[in-house]
Amino acid sequence: MVVGRMILFKGGANEIAPALFRHELIHQEQIDRHGIMRFYLIYSRDYLANLWRFGNHDAAYRNIPFEKEAYERDRDKEVLQSLPLPDDHS
């Protein structure tokens, strides 16, 4: 989970999957692009609209445009090469 410029993970550093780390770094890029307040306002608005539309958390989360972008890009080969991995995974 990204909170401003900090990425918070559940568990120890050895348990962080590289794909999850890249995914969260993409969210930091999105925050840089949109600004922190705007990012969280848009993210929250989209989540709540999706929750109303789909009626469940998973579908609401998966259909947030910021999440869709992060899931698409965390598998892109160019993105994979440009983003760092946690120290324990490099």
PDB file of N, CA, C and O in Angstrom:
ATOM      1  N   MET A   1       0.847  -1.169   0.000  1.00  0.00           N
ATOM      2  CA  MET A   1       0.000   0.000   0.000  1.00  0.00           C
ATOM      3  C   MET A   1       0.893   1.232   0.000  1.00  0.00           C
ATOM      4  O   MET A   1       1.865   1.308   0.751  1.00  0.00           O
ATOM      5  N   VAL A   2       0.557   2.184  -0.842  1.00  0.00           N
ATOM      6  CA  VAL A   2       1.320   3.424  -0.911  1.00  0.00           C
ATOM      7  C   VAL A   2       0.620   4.490  -0.079  1.00  0.00           C
ATOM      8  O   VAL A   2      -0.569   4.762  -0.245  1.00  0.00           O
ATOM      9  N   VAL A   3       1.400   5.085   0.821  1.00  0.00           N
ATOM     10  CA  VAL A   3       0.918   6.199   1.633  1.00  0.00           C
ATOM     11  C   VAL A   3       1.892   7.340   1.376  1.00  0.00           C
ATOM     12  O   VAL A   3       2.969   7.401   1.968  1.00  0.00           O
ATOM     13  N   GLY A   4       1.499   8.237   0.491  1.00  0.00           N
ATOM     14  CA  GLY A   4       2.395   9.325   0.109  1.00  0.00           C
ATOM     15  C   GLY A   4       3.618   8.783  -0.603  1.00  0.00           C
ATOM     16  O   GLY A   4       3.496   8.124  -1.636  1.00  0.00           O
ATOM     17  N   ARG A   5       4.798   9.053  -0.060  1.00  0.00           N
ATOM     18  CA  ARG A   5       6.048   8.574  -0.651  1.00  0.00           C
ATOM     19  C   ARG A   5       6.535   7.288   0.014  1.00  0.00           C
ATOM     20  O   ARG A   5       7.654   6.847  -0.248  1.00  0.00           O
ATOM     21  N   MET A   6       5.721   6.691   0.857  1.00  0.00           N
ATOM     22  CA  MET A   6       6.109   5.495   1.583  1.00  0.00           C
ATOM     23  C   MET A   6       5.274   4.301   1.098  1.00  0.00           C
ATOM     24  O   MET A   6       4.065   4.413   0.895  1.00  0.00           O
ATOM     25  N   ILE A   7       5.939   3.172   0.919  1.00  0.00           N
ATOM     26  CA  ILE A   7       5.250   1.933   0.565  1.00  0.00           C
ATOM     27  C   ILE A   7       5.237   1.049   1.805  1.00  0.00           C
ATOM     28  O   ILE A   7       6.280   0.745   2.385  1.00  0.00           O
ATOM     29  N   LEU A   8       4.038   0.646   2.195  1.00  0.00           N
ATOM     30  CA  LEU A   8       3.884  -0.219   3.365  1.00  0.00           C
ATOM     31  C   LEU A   8       3.542  -1.631   2.915  1.00  0.00           C
ATOM     32  O   LEU A   8       2.666  -1.833   2.074  1.00  0.00           O
ATOM     33  N   PHE A   9       4.243  -2.602   3.482  1.00  0.00           N
ATOM     34  CA  PHE A   9       3.989  -4.004   3.171  1.00  0.00           C
ATOM     35  C   PHE A   9       3.666  -4.757   4.445  1.00  0.00           C
ATOM     36  O   PHE A   9       4.165  -4.421   5.519  1.00  0.00           O
ATOM     37  N   LYS A  10       2.841  -5.765   4.324  1.00  0.00           N
ATOM     38  CA  LYS A  10       2.536  -6.671   5.426  1.00  0.00           C
ATOM     39  C   LYS A  10       3.590  -7.777   5.385  1.00  0.00           C
ATOM     40  O   LYS A  10       3.803  -8.388   4.338  1.00  0.00           O
ATOM     41  N   GLY A  11       4.235  -8.032   6.488  1.00  0.00           N
ATOM     42  CA  GLY A  11       5.249  -9.075   6.533  1.00  0.00           C
ATOM     43  C   GLY A  11       6.646  -8.494   6.399  1.00  0.00           C
ATOM     44  O   GLY A  11       6.823  -7.277   6.341  1.00  0.00           O
ATOM     45  N   GLY A  12       7.631  -9.374   6.353  1.00  0.00           N
ATOM     46  CA  GLY A  12       9.029  -8.967   6.269  1.00  0.00           C
ATOM     47  C   GLY A  12       9.498  -8.715   4.846  1.00  0.00           C
ATOM     48  O   GLY A  12       8.809  -9.038   3.878  1.00  0.00           O
ATOM     49  N   ALA A  13      10.681  -8.132   4.740  1.00  0.00           N
ATOM     50  CA  ALA A  13      11.242  -7.789   3.430  1.00  0.00           C
ATOM     51  C   ALA A  13      11.417  -9.017   2.538  1.00  0.00           C
ATOM     52  O   ALA A  13      11.279  -8.919   1.319  1.00  0.00           O
ATOM     53  N   ASN A  14      11.719 -10.163   3.129  1.00  0.00           N
ATOM     54  CA  ASN A  14      11.905 -11.391   2.341  1.00  0.00           C
ATOM     55  C   ASN A  14      10.611 -11.912   1.750  1.00  0.00           C
ATOM     56  O   ASN A  14      10.633 -12.769   0.867  1.00  0.00           O
ATOM     57  N   GLU A  15       9.468 -11.399   2.233  1.00  0.00           N
ATOM     58  CA  GLU A  15       8.165 -11.873   1.774  1.00  0.00           C
ATOM     59  C   GLU A  15       7.568 -10.999   0.676  1.00  0.00           C
ATOM     60  O   GLU A  15       6.474 -11.286   0.192  1.00  0.00           O
ATOM     61  N   ILE A  16       8.265  -9.940   0.276  1.00  0.00           N
ATOM     62  CA  ILE A  16       7.730  -9.003  -0.720  1.00  0.00           C
ATOM     63  C   ILE A  16       7.970  -9.566  -2.118  1.00  0.00           C
ATOM     64  O   ILE A  16       9.115  -9.753  -2.531  1.00  0.00           O
ATOM     65  N   ALA A  17       6.898  -9.830  -2.833  1.00  0.00           N
ATOM     66  CA  ALA A  17       7.014 -10.316  -4.204  1.00  0.00           C
ATOM     67  C   ALA A  17       7.458  -9.157  -5.100  1.00  0.00           C
ATOM     68  O   ALA A  17       6.935  -8.049  -4.978  1.00  0.00           O
ATOM     69  N   PRO A  18       8.414  -9.400  -5.997  1.00  0.00           N
ATOM     70  CA  PRO A  18       8.875  -8.338  -6.889  1.00  0.00           C
ATOM     71  C   PRO A  18       7.744  -7.675  -7.679  1.00  0.00           C
ATOM     72  O   PRO A  18       7.761  -6.461  -7.878  1.00  0.00           O
ATOM     73  N   ALA A  19       6.767  -8.456  -8.127  1.00  0.00           N
ATOM     74  CA  ALA A  19       5.646  -7.880  -8.894  1.00  0.00           C
ATOM     75  C   ALA A  19       4.838  -6.918  -8.030  1.00  0.00           C
ATOM     76  O   ALA A  19       4.395  -5.877  -8.515  1.00  0.00           O
ATOM     77  N   LEU A  20       4.643  -7.251  -6.761  1.00  0.00           N
ATOM     78  CA  LEU A  20       3.909  -6.359  -5.860  1.00  0.00           C
ATOM     79  C   LEU A  20       4.698  -5.075  -5.632  1.00  0.00           C
ATOM     80  O   LEU A  20       4.127  -3.985  -5.618  1.00  0.00           O
ATOM     81  N   PHE A  21       6.001  -5.203  -5.456  1.00  0.00           N
ATOM     82  CA  PHE A  21       6.844  -4.022  -5.272  1.00  0.00           C
ATOM     83  C   PHE A  21       6.744  -3.105  -6.495  1.00  0.00           C
ATOM     84  O   PHE A  21       6.568  -1.895  -6.353  1.00  0.00           O
ATOM     85  N   ARG A  22       6.857  -3.683  -7.696  1.00  0.00           N
ATOM     86  CA  ARG A  22       6.736  -2.883  -8.932  1.00  0.00           C
ATOM     87  C   ARG A  22       5.365  -2.233  -9.023  1.00  0.00           C
ATOM     88  O   ARG A  22       5.253  -1.072  -9.416  1.00  0.00           O
ATOM     89  N   HIS A  23       4.326  -2.967  -8.665  1.00  0.00           N
ATOM     90  CA  HIS A  23       2.956  -2.451  -8.704  1.00  0.00           C
ATOM     91  C   HIS A  23       2.845  -1.195  -7.831  1.00  0.00           C
ATOM     92  O   HIS A  23       2.266  -0.191  -8.246  1.00  0.00           O
ATOM     93  N   GLU A  24       3.395  -1.262  -6.643  1.00  0.00           N
ATOM     94  CA  GLU A  24       3.320  -0.117  -5.737  1.00  0.00           C
ATOM     95  C   GLU A  24       4.179   1.044  -6.231  1.00  0.00           C
ATOM     96  O   GLU A  24       3.812   2.203  -6.039  1.00  0.00           O
ATOM     97  N   LEU A  25       5.312   0.755  -6.862  1.00  0.00           N
ATOM     98  CA  LEU A  25       6.125   1.824  -7.449  1.00  0.00           C
ATOM     99  C   LEU A  25       5.367   2.539  -8.573  1.00  0.00           C
ATOM    100  O   LEU A  25       5.522   3.745  -8.762  1.00  0.00           O
ATOM    101  N   ILE A  26       4.562   1.802  -9.303  1.00  0.00           N
ATOM    102  CA  ILE A  26       3.741   2.417 -10.357  1.00  0.00           C
ATOM    103  C   ILE A  26       2.724   3.354  -9.723  1.00  0.00           C
ATOM    104  O   ILE A  26       2.449   4.420 -10.273  1.00  0.00           O
ATOM    105  N   HIS A  27       2.160   2.980  -8.578  1.00  0.00           N
ATOM    106  CA  HIS A  27       1.259   3.895  -7.876  1.00  0.00           C
ATOM    107  C   HIS A  27       2.008   5.167  -7.450  1.00  0.00           C
ATOM    108  O   HIS A  27       1.435   6.256  -7.484  1.00  0.00           O
ATOM    109  N   GLN A  28       3.259   5.041  -7.057  1.00  0.00           N
ATOM    110  CA  GLN A  28       4.023   6.244  -6.724  1.00  0.00           C
ATOM    111  C   GLN A  28       4.208   7.127  -7.960  1.00  0.00           C
ATOM    112  O   GLN A  28       4.140   8.351  -7.855  1.00  0.00           O
ATOM    113  N   GLU A  29       4.435   6.532  -9.107  1.00  0.00           N
ATOM    114  CA  GLU A  29       4.509   7.308 -10.353  1.00  0.00           C
ATOM    115  C   GLU A  29       3.192   8.034 -10.609  1.00  0.00           C
ATOM    116  O   GLU A  29       3.186   9.200 -11.005  1.00  0.00           O
ATOM    117  N   GLN A  30       2.090   7.350 -10.383  1.00  0.00           N
ATOM    118  CA  GLN A  30       0.771   7.965 -10.573  1.00  0.00           C
ATOM    119  C   GLN A  30       0.585   9.151  -9.630  1.00  0.00           C
ATOM    120  O   GLN A  30       0.043  10.184 -10.023  1.00  0.00           O
ATOM    121  N   ILE A  31       1.033   9.001  -8.391  1.00  0.00           N
ATOM    122  CA  ILE A  31       0.954  10.097  -7.423  1.00  0.00           C
ATOM    123  C   ILE A  31       1.799  11.269  -7.908  1.00  0.00           C
ATOM    124  O   ILE A  31       1.372  12.420  -7.819  1.00  0.00           O
ATOM    125  N   ASP A  32       2.989  10.986  -8.416  1.00  0.00           N
ATOM    126  CA  ASP A  32       3.842  12.050  -8.948  1.00  0.00           C
ATOM    127  C   ASP A  32       3.175  12.759 -10.125  1.00  0.00           C
ATOM    128  O   ASP A  32       3.290  13.976 -10.270  1.00  0.00           O
ATOM    129  N   ARG A  33       2.487  12.002 -10.951  1.00  0.00           N
ATOM    130  CA  ARG A  33       1.827  12.542 -12.142  1.00  0.00           C
ATOM    131  C   ARG A  33       0.627  13.419 -11.797  1.00  0.00           C
ATOM    132  O   ARG A  33       0.419  14.465 -12.413  1.00  0.00           O
ATOM    133  N   HIS A  34      -0.159  12.993 -10.816  1.00  0.00           N
ATOM    134  CA  HIS A  34      -1.424  13.668 -10.516  1.00  0.00           C
ATOM    135  C   HIS A  34      -1.383  14.544  -9.272  1.00  0.00           C
ATOM    136  O   HIS A  34      -2.264  15.382  -9.077  1.00  0.00           O
ATOM    137  N   GLY A  35      -0.378  14.362  -8.436  1.00  0.00           N
ATOM    138  CA  GLY A  35      -0.340  15.033  -7.144  1.00  0.00           C
ATOM    139  C   GLY A  35      -1.003  14.148  -6.114  1.00  0.00           C
ATOM    140  O   GLY A  35      -1.939  13.410  -6.420  1.00  0.00           O
ATOM    141  N   ILE A  36      -0.515  14.227  -4.896  1.00  0.00           N
ATOM    142  CA  ILE A  36      -0.963  13.296  -3.861  1.00  0.00           C
ATOM    143  C   ILE A  36      -2.448  13.433  -3.535  1.00  0.00           C
ATOM    144  O   ILE A  36      -3.163  12.434  -3.465  1.00  0.00           O
ATOM    145  N   MET A  37      -2.908  14.654  -3.339  1.00  0.00           N
ATOM    146  CA  MET A  37      -4.326  14.843  -2.984  1.00  0.00           C
ATOM    147  C   MET A  37      -5.243  14.423  -4.124  1.00  0.00           C
ATOM    148  O   MET A  37      -6.240  13.733  -3.908  1.00  0.00           O
ATOM    149  N   ARG A  38      -4.903  14.839  -5.330  1.00  0.00           N
ATOM    150  CA  ARG A  38      -5.742  14.500  -6.488  1.00  0.00           C
ATOM    151  C   ARG A  38      -5.775  12.987  -6.705  1.00  0.00           C
ATOM    152  O   ARG A  38      -6.831  12.422  -6.990  1.00  0.00           O
ATOM    153  N   PHE A  39      -4.615  12.331  -6.570  1.00  0.00           N
ATOM    154  CA  PHE A  39      -4.564  10.882  -6.735  1.00  0.00           C
ATOM    155  C   PHE A  39      -5.534  10.198  -5.781  1.00  0.00           C
ATOM    156  O   PHE A  39      -6.359   9.387  -6.203  1.00  0.00           O
ATOM    157  N   TYR A  40      -5.435  10.527  -4.488  1.00  0.00           N
ATOM    158  CA  TYR A  40      -6.286   9.857  -3.500  1.00  0.00           C
ATOM    159  C   TYR A  40      -7.759  10.227  -3.650  1.00  0.00           C
ATOM    160  O   TYR A  40      -8.630   9.400  -3.379  1.00  0.00           O
ATOM    161  N   LEU A  41      -8.050  11.445  -4.075  1.00  0.00           N
ATOM    162  CA  LEU A  41      -9.454  11.820  -4.325  1.00  0.00           C
ATOM    163  C   LEU A  41     -10.033  11.027  -5.495  1.00  0.00           C
ATOM    164  O   LEU A  41     -11.139  10.493  -5.406  1.00  0.00           O
ATOM    165  N   ILE A  42      -9.279  10.954  -6.586  1.00  0.00           N
ATOM    166  CA  ILE A  42      -9.739  10.199  -7.755  1.00  0.00           C
ATOM    167  C   ILE A  42      -9.857   8.713  -7.421  1.00  0.00           C
ATOM    168  O   ILE A  42     -10.848   8.068  -7.763  1.00  0.00           O
ATOM    169  N   TYR A  43      -8.841   8.180  -6.751  1.00  0.00           N
ATOM    170  CA  TYR A  43      -8.838   6.762  -6.382  1.00  0.00           C
ATOM    171  C   TYR A  43     -10.064   6.436  -5.527  1.00  0.00           C
ATOM    172  O   TYR A  43     -10.769   5.461  -5.789  1.00  0.00           O
ATOM    173  N   SER A  44     -10.310   7.252  -4.513  1.00  0.00           N
ATOM    174  CA  SER A  44     -11.459   7.021  -3.614  1.00  0.00           C
ATOM    175  C   SER A  44     -12.776   7.162  -4.352  1.00  0.00           C
ATOM    176  O   SER A  44     -13.681   6.346  -4.176  1.00  0.00           O
ATOM    177  N   ARG A  45     -12.887   8.185  -5.173  1.00  0.00           N
ATOM    178  CA  ARG A  45     -14.114   8.392  -5.948  1.00  0.00           C
ATOM    179  C   ARG A  45     -14.401   7.188  -6.846  1.00  0.00           C
ATOM    180  O   ARG A  45     -15.525   6.687  -6.899  1.00  0.00           O
ATOM    181  N   ASP A  46     -13.358   6.733  -7.553  1.00  0.00           N
ATOM    182  CA  ASP A  46     -13.538   5.601  -8.463  1.00  0.00           C
ATOM    183  C   ASP A  46     -13.878   4.319  -7.712  1.00  0.00           C
ATOM    184  O   ASP A  46     -14.713   3.535  -8.164  1.00  0.00           O
ATOM    185  N   TYR A  47     -13.232   4.103  -6.561  1.00  0.00           N
ATOM    186  CA  TYR A  47     -13.542   2.917  -5.770  1.00  0.00           C
ATOM    187  C   TYR A  47     -15.004   2.943  -5.315  1.00  0.00           C
ATOM    188  O   TYR A  47     -15.721   1.952  -5.456  1.00  0.00           O
ATOM    189  N   LEU A  48     -15.437   4.070  -4.775  1.00  0.00           N
ATOM    190  CA  LEU A  48     -16.817   4.157  -4.278  1.00  0.00           C
ATOM    191  C   LEU A  48     -17.835   4.021  -5.413  1.00  0.00           C
ATOM    192  O   LEU A  48     -18.864   3.365  -5.247  1.00  0.00           O
ATOM    193  N   ALA A  49     -17.555   4.635  -6.559  1.00  0.00           N
ATOM    194  CA  ALA A  49     -18.456   4.494  -7.714  1.00  0.00           C
ATOM    195  C   ALA A  49     -18.517   3.034  -8.169  1.00  0.00           C
ATOM    196  O   ALA A  49     -19.590   2.526  -8.495  1.00  0.00           O
ATOM    197  N   ASN A  50     -17.367   2.365  -8.191  1.00  0.00           N
ATOM    198  CA  ASN A  50     -17.332   0.953  -8.582  1.00  0.00           C
ATOM    199  C   ASN A  50     -18.021   0.060  -7.549  1.00  0.00           C
ATOM    200  O   ASN A  50     -18.674  -0.919  -7.910  1.00  0.00           O
ATOM    201  N   LEU A  51     -17.876   0.393  -6.282  1.00  0.00           N
ATOM    202  CA  LEU A  51     -18.543  -0.383  -5.241  1.00  0.00           C
ATOM    203  C   LEU A  51     -20.053  -0.280  -5.408  1.00  0.00           C
ATOM    204  O   LEU A  51     -20.771  -1.269  -5.257  1.00  0.00           O
ATOM    205  N   TRP A  52     -20.522   0.902  -5.714  1.00  0.00           N
ATOM    206  CA  TRP A  52     -21.953   1.105  -5.977  1.00  0.00           C
ATOM    207  C   TRP A  52     -22.380   0.310  -7.218  1.00  0.00           C
ATOM    208  O   TRP A  52     -23.432  -0.329  -7.234  1.00  0.00           O
ATOM    209  N   ARG A  53     -21.542   0.368  -8.249  1.00  0.00           N
ATOM    210  CA  ARG A  53     -21.864  -0.292  -9.529  1.00  0.00           C
ATOM    211  C   ARG A  53     -21.821  -1.818  -9.432  1.00  0.00           C
ATOM    212  O   ARG A  53     -22.739  -2.495  -9.897  1.00  0.00           O
ATOM    213  N   PHE A  54     -20.759  -2.362  -8.829  1.00  0.00           N
ATOM    214  CA  PHE A  54     -20.546  -3.812  -8.823  1.00  0.00           C
ATOM    215  C   PHE A  54     -21.031  -4.508  -7.555  1.00  0.00           C
ATOM    216  O   PHE A  54     -21.316  -5.705  -7.572  1.00  0.00           O
ATOM    217  N   GLY A  55     -21.123  -3.766  -6.465  1.00  0.00           N
ATOM    218  CA  GLY A  55     -21.646  -4.341  -5.227  1.00  0.00           C
ATOM    219  C   GLY A  55     -20.695  -5.201  -4.432  1.00  0.00           C
ATOM    220  O   GLY A  55     -21.108  -5.818  -3.451  1.00  0.00           O
ATOM    221  N   ASN A  56     -19.396  -5.266  -4.832  1.00  0.00           N
ATOM    222  CA  ASN A  56     -18.434  -5.993  -4.003  1.00  0.00           C
ATOM    223  C   ASN A  56     -17.049  -5.366  -4.112  1.00  0.00           C
ATOM    224  O   ASN A  56     -16.707  -4.726  -5.106  1.00  0.00           O
ATOM    225  N   HIS A  57     -16.266  -5.570  -3.061  1.00  0.00           N
ATOM    226  CA  HIS A  57     -14.950  -4.935  -2.954  1.00  0.00           C
ATOM    227  C   HIS A  57     -14.008  -5.329  -4.083  1.00  0.00           C
ATOM    228  O   HIS A  57     -13.386  -4.461  -4.695  1.00  0.00           O
ATOM    229  N   ASP A  58     -13.892  -6.629  -4.371  1.00  0.00           N
ATOM    230  CA  ASP A  58     -12.919  -7.097  -5.359  1.00  0.00           C
ATOM    231  C   ASP A  58     -13.162  -6.470  -6.727  1.00  0.00           C
ATOM    232  O   ASP A  58     -12.227  -5.971  -7.353  1.00  0.00           O
ATOM    233  N   ALA A  59     -14.387  -6.491  -7.190  1.00  0.00           N
ATOM    234  CA  ALA A  59     -14.706  -5.899  -8.496  1.00  0.00           C
ATOM    235  C   ALA A  59     -14.503  -4.387  -8.467  1.00  0.00           C
ATOM    236  O   ALA A  59     -14.023  -3.802  -9.439  1.00  0.00           O
ATOM    237  N   ALA A  60     -14.866  -3.760  -7.359  1.00  0.00           N
ATOM    238  CA  ALA A  60     -14.677  -2.311  -7.232  1.00  0.00           C
ATOM    239  C   ALA A  60     -13.195  -1.967  -7.325  1.00  0.00           C
ATOM    240  O   ALA A  60     -12.817  -1.039  -8.040  1.00  0.00           O
ATOM    241  N   TYR A  61     -12.363  -2.702  -6.616  1.00  0.00           N
ATOM    242  CA  TYR A  61     -10.917  -2.484  -6.610  1.00  0.00           C
ATOM    243  C   TYR A  61     -10.306  -2.736  -7.986  1.00  0.00           C
ATOM    244  O   TYR A  61      -9.543  -1.909  -8.485  1.00  0.00           O
ATOM    245  N   ARG A  62     -10.633  -3.865  -8.601  1.00  0.00           N
ATOM    246  CA  ARG A  62     -10.038  -4.242  -9.893  1.00  0.00           C
ATOM    247  C   ARG A  62     -10.418  -3.291 -11.028  1.00  0.00           C
ATOM    248  O   ARG A  62      -9.724  -3.242 -12.043  1.00  0.00           O
ATOM    249  N   ASN A  63     -11.488  -2.549 -10.875  1.00  0.00           N
ATOM    250  CA  ASN A  63     -11.935  -1.647 -11.926  1.00  0.00           C
ATOM    251  C   ASN A  63     -11.568  -0.188 -11.686  1.00  0.00           C
ATOM    252  O   ASN A  63     -12.023   0.689 -12.420  1.00  0.00           O
ATOM    253  N   ILE A  64     -10.757   0.085 -10.677  1.00  0.00           N
ATOM    254  CA  ILE A  64     -10.224   1.430 -10.488  1.00  0.00           C
ATOM    255  C   ILE A  64      -9.199   1.657 -11.600  1.00  0.00           C
ATOM    256  O   ILE A  64      -8.279   0.852 -11.745  1.00  0.00           O
ATOM    257  N   PRO A  65      -9.328   2.723 -12.388  1.00  0.00           N
ATOM    258  CA  PRO A  65      -8.381   2.948 -13.485  1.00  0.00           C
ATOM    259  C   PRO A  65      -6.906   2.952 -13.052  1.00  0.00           C
ATOM    260  O   PRO A  65      -6.057   2.450 -13.788  1.00  0.00           O
ATOM    261  N   PHE A  66      -6.588   3.501 -11.891  1.00  0.00           N
ATOM    262  CA  PHE A  66      -5.207   3.469 -11.413  1.00  0.00           C
ATOM    263  C   PHE A  66      -4.732   2.035 -11.186  1.00  0.00           C
ATOM    264  O   PHE A  66      -3.576   1.717 -11.463  1.00  0.00           O
ATOM    265  N   GLU A  67      -5.604   1.177 -10.690  1.00  0.00           N
ATOM    266  CA  GLU A  67      -5.242  -0.231 -10.479  1.00  0.00           C
ATOM    267  C   GLU A  67      -5.075  -0.951 -11.820  1.00  0.00           C
ATOM    268  O   GLU A  67      -4.139  -1.731 -11.999  1.00  0.00           O
ATOM    269  N   LYS A  68      -5.978  -0.687 -12.750  1.00  0.00           N
ATOM    270  CA  LYS A  68      -5.869  -1.320 -14.067  1.00  0.00           C
ATOM    271  C   LYS A  68      -4.532  -0.972 -14.709  1.00  0.00           C
ATOM    272  O   LYS A  68      -3.849  -1.842 -15.250  1.00  0.00           O
ATOM    273  N   GLU A  69      -4.160   0.312 -14.646  1.00  0.00           N
ATOM    274  CA  GLU A  69      -2.874   0.738 -15.215  1.00  0.00           C
ATOM    275  C   GLU A  69      -1.716   0.038 -14.510  1.00  0.00           C
ATOM    276  O   GLU A  69      -0.803  -0.461 -15.167  1.00  0.00           O
ATOM    277  N   ALA A  70      -1.747  -0.003 -13.196  1.00  0.00           N
ATOM    278  CA  ALA A  70      -0.648  -0.620 -12.446  1.00  0.00           C
ATOM    279  C   ALA A  70      -0.532  -2.111 -12.761  1.00  0.00           C
ATOM    280  O   ALA A  70       0.578  -2.619 -12.920  1.00  0.00           O
ATOM    281  N   TYR A  71      -1.658  -2.818 -12.854  1.00  0.00           N
ATOM    282  CA  TYR A  71      -1.610  -4.247 -13.181  1.00  0.00           C
ATOM    283  C   TYR A  71      -1.124  -4.476 -14.609  1.00  0.00           C
ATOM    284  O   TYR A  71      -0.403  -5.441 -14.861  1.00  0.00           O
ATOM    285  N   GLU A  72      -1.503  -3.612 -15.543  1.00  0.00           N
ATOM    286  CA  GLU A  72      -1.015  -3.757 -16.921  1.00  0.00           C
ATOM    287  C   GLU A  72       0.482  -3.480 -16.997  1.00  0.00           C
ATOM    288  O   GLU A  72       1.224  -4.221 -17.643  1.00  0.00           O
ATOM    289  N   ARG A  73       0.919  -2.424 -16.345  1.00  0.00           N
ATOM    290  CA  ARG A  73       2.310  -1.998 -16.452  1.00  0.00           C
ATOM    291  C   ARG A  73       3.260  -2.835 -15.615  1.00  0.00           C
ATOM    292  O   ARG A  73       4.442  -2.912 -15.950  1.00  0.00           O
ATOM    293  N   ASP A  74       2.802  -3.467 -14.540  1.00  0.00           N
ATOM    294  CA  ASP A  74       3.752  -4.221 -13.715  1.00  0.00           C
ATOM    295  C   ASP A  74       4.218  -5.497 -14.413  1.00  0.00           C
ATOM    296  O   ASP A  74       5.089  -6.202 -13.903  1.00  0.00           O
ATOM    297  N   ARG A  75       3.648  -5.792 -15.564  1.00  0.00           N
ATOM    298  CA  ARG A  75       4.072  -6.951 -16.357  1.00  0.00           C
ATOM    299  C   ARG A  75       4.780  -6.549 -17.652  1.00  0.00           C
ATOM    300  O   ARG A  75       5.302  -7.405 -18.365  1.00  0.00           O
ATOM    301  N   ASP A  76       4.798  -5.243 -17.956  1.00  0.00           N
ATOM    302  CA  ASP A  76       5.428  -4.724 -19.170  1.00  0.00           C
ATOM    303  C   ASP A  76       6.951  -4.846 -19.058  1.00  0.00           C
ATOM    304  O   ASP A  76       7.533  -4.431 -18.056  1.00  0.00           O
ATOM    305  N   LYS A  77       7.595  -5.411 -20.078  1.00  0.00           N
ATOM    306  CA  LYS A  77       9.035  -5.662 -20.011  1.00  0.00           C
ATOM    307  C   LYS A  77       9.847  -4.379 -19.834  1.00  0.00           C
ATOM    308  O   LYS A  77      10.833  -4.378 -19.096  1.00  0.00           O
ATOM    309  N   GLU A  78       9.455  -3.294 -20.492  1.00  0.00           N
ATOM    310  CA  GLU A  78      10.187  -2.038 -20.324  1.00  0.00           C
ATOM    311  C   GLU A  78      10.044  -1.507 -18.902  1.00  0.00           C
ATOM    312  O   GLU A  78      11.007  -0.998 -18.328  1.00  0.00           O
ATOM    313  N   VAL A  79       8.862  -1.623 -18.340  1.00  0.00           N
ATOM    314  CA  VAL A  79       8.644  -1.176 -16.963  1.00  0.00           C
ATOM    315  C   VAL A  79       9.442  -2.059 -16.014  1.00  0.00           C
ATOM    316  O   VAL A  79      10.035  -1.563 -15.056  1.00  0.00           O
ATOM    317  N   LEU A  80       9.462  -3.354 -16.270  1.00  0.00           N
ATOM    318  CA  LEU A  80      10.200  -4.281 -15.418  1.00  0.00           C
ATOM    319  C   LEU A  80      11.669  -3.903 -15.348  1.00  0.00           C
ATOM    320  O   LEU A  80      12.291  -4.025 -14.293  1.00  0.00           O
ATOM    321  N   GLN A  81      12.232  -3.447 -16.461  1.00  0.00           N
ATOM    322  CA  GLN A  81      13.649  -3.079 -16.491  1.00  0.00           C
ATOM    323  C   GLN A  81      13.903  -1.723 -15.847  1.00  0.00           C
ATOM    324  O   GLN A  81      14.998  -1.481 -15.339  1.00  0.00           O
ATOM    325  N   SER A  82      12.913  -0.834 -15.858  1.00  0.00           N
ATOM    326  CA  SER A  82      13.138   0.517 -15.349  1.00  0.00           C
ATOM    327  C   SER A  82      12.873   0.665 -13.856  1.00  0.00           C
ATOM    328  O   SER A  82      13.342   1.626 -13.245  1.00  0.00           O
ATOM    329  N   LEU A  83      12.137  -0.259 -13.258  1.00  0.00           N
ATOM    330  CA  LEU A  83      11.814  -0.161 -11.830  1.00  0.00           C
ATOM    331  C   LEU A  83      12.754  -1.036 -11.016  1.00  0.00           C
ATOM    332  O   LEU A  83      13.079  -2.150 -11.426  1.00  0.00           O
ATOM    333  N   PRO A  84      13.192  -0.538  -9.865  1.00  0.00           N
ATOM    334  CA  PRO A  84      14.076  -1.337  -9.007  1.00  0.00           C
ATOM    335  C   PRO A  84      13.302  -2.441  -8.296  1.00  0.00           C
ATOM    336  O   PRO A  84      12.080  -2.375  -8.166  1.00  0.00           O
ATOM    337  N   LEU A  85      14.014  -3.432  -7.849  1.00  0.00           N
ATOM    338  CA  LEU A  85      13.452  -4.486  -7.005  1.00  0.00           C
ATOM    339  C   LEU A  85      13.912  -4.243  -5.580  1.00  0.00           C
ATOM    340  O   LEU A  85      14.916  -3.563  -5.366  1.00  0.00           O
ATOM    341  N   PRO A  86      13.206  -4.780  -4.606  1.00  0.00           N
ATOM    342  CA  PRO A  86      13.710  -4.668  -3.236  1.00  0.00           C
ATOM    343  C   PRO A  86      15.086  -5.293  -3.126  1.00  0.00           C
ATOM    344  O   PRO A  86      15.403  -6.210  -3.883  1.00  0.00           O
ATOM    345  N   ASP A  87      15.905  -4.825  -2.210  1.00  0.00           N
ATOM    346  CA  ASP A  87      17.280  -5.307  -2.056  1.00  0.00           C
ATOM    347  C   ASP A  87      17.377  -6.821  -1.945  1.00  0.00           C
ATOM    348  O   ASP A  87      18.293  -7.429  -2.498  1.00  0.00           O
ATOM    349  N   ASP A  88      16.442  -7.427  -1.237  1.00  0.00           N
ATOM    350  CA  ASP A  88      16.493  -8.879  -1.031  1.00  0.00           C
ATOM    351  C   ASP A  88      16.167  -9.678  -2.284  1.00  0.00           C
ATOM    352  O   ASP A  88      16.371 -10.892  -2.306  1.00  0.00           O
ATOM    353  N   HIS A  89      15.661  -9.017  -3.337  1.00  0.00           N
ATOM    354  CA  HIS A  89      15.263  -9.742  -4.549  1.00  0.00           C
ATOM    355  C   HIS A  89      16.134  -9.389  -5.746  1.00  0.00           C
ATOM    356  O   HIS A  89      15.875  -9.885  -6.843  1.00  0.00           O
ATOM    357  N   SER A  90      17.144  -8.563  -5.585  1.00  0.00           N
ATOM    358  CA  SER A  90      17.946  -8.180  -6.754  1.00  0.00           C
ATOM    359  C   SER A  90      19.213  -8.987  -6.843  1.00  0.00           C
ATOM    360  O   SER A  90      20.004  -8.794  -7.766  1.00  0.00           O
TER     361      SER A  90
END
